[in-house]
Amino acid sequence: MSSPADRQYSKSHEWHKEENGLIILGVTQFAVNALTDVTFAEMKGVGFKFERGQPIGVVESVKTTSDIYCAAPGEIVAVNEALINDPSLINQDCYGKGWLCKIKPSGPLSGTLDAKAYDAENPL
């Protein structure tokens, strides 16, 4: 399975989908495979402003805990509340129902890869 072509990917395995002036953020299938069963996901709250490279959330699994980053600075404007009760949505549909948060960017994405380049570096 290749990564969706309508997104940009970070080396820390987050996907970024630009839509209606916002960035929808999630973790890639490569990350899901490495994490195995996701047991908890928590993002900073709505209104949290951050710089590129600053952790904005965490995803935990039976194996490890991973910080979540966005490749652009901005402000969290929505979080996926469904993950509170069912973090396994990330395992089931990481590119759809398992999204983490929506961000209003205050700068451009930086250091990301397109799907082809990401998949070449991170084969499933």
N, C-alpha and C positions, 0 to 999 in steps of 0.2 A: 504494500500500500504506500503510495507516495503522498507527501504532504500537500495540502490544498494550495493551488497556485495563487489564490487571491489574498495571500498573507505574506508578511515578512517574519523572519525567524531570527532569534538571538542565539548566540553560542551557549547561553545558559538554559536553552530549550524552552523558551516561551514563544508563542505565536502572537502576532500583532495584526489585527484586521482593521483597516481604516474604513469607517462607515459613518456617513452623515456628520463629519467633523469630529468624530470621536474615534478612539482606539479601543476595540474589544480585545481583551487579553486572556490568554489561556496557556496551558502547557501542551507540549507536543506529544505525539504518540511515542516517540523515542523516549521521552521523559517518563511517560506512563509505564512503558515496558521496563524501564530501570527501577521505578518506584515499586512496582507490582501493585498490591491492593492499597489504594488511598483510603485512609481512615479519618482524615481531618483536613479541612482547608479553611484558612481564615485570612481575610484581607483587612488592611487598615480601613477605617470607616469612610463613608461618604464625606467629602470635604477635605480629606487628607491631601496636602500638597507635598510634592516630592521632587527631587532632582534625579536625573538619570544616574543609575548605579546605586540608588538607595533602595533597600528592601521595602516592599510595599505589602508583603504578605508571606504566608508560609503554607506549604503543603506537606502533610505527614503521611507516612505509610508504615506498614509493618517493618520495613527495612531501614528507613531513614527519614530525616526532616530536610526539606529544601526551601530556601528563601526564594521568593518570587520578585522579579525585577521587570521594569518596563524600559525599553530602549529609547524612550523619550521622557523629558520632564513633563509634569502635569499635575492634575488633580483628579482624584477618584470621584466619579459622579454617580456610580451605581455598582453594587456588588451582587453577585448571584446568590440570593438568599436560599435557593433550593439546595445549595451545597451544605448548609447547616445541618439539615436532617438527612441528606443523602450524598455524602462526599463521593460515593462510588459512581456518581454521574460522570466524574472525570475519567474513570476507567472505561465506562460504557460508551461515552461520546465526547472525547476531549476537544473536538473541533466544533461541537454544537452545544448541546445542553450542559456540558461541563465547563463552559467559559467561567472565568474568575471574576473579572470586573470590567467596567467601562471607564475610560479615562478621557478627560478633556486635555489634550496636549497643550503645553506652553512653549514647545519647541519641536523640531523635527525628530523623526526616528534616526538613530545613528548606530552604525556598526551591525546592521542586520543583513541577512542573506535572503535571497529569493528561495522558493521551494526547491528548485533544481540543485542549487549550491548547498542548501542545508541537507538535503537527502544524500548528496555525494559525500558530505563530511560525516553523516550520521546514518549509515544504512541500517534498515530494520532487519 
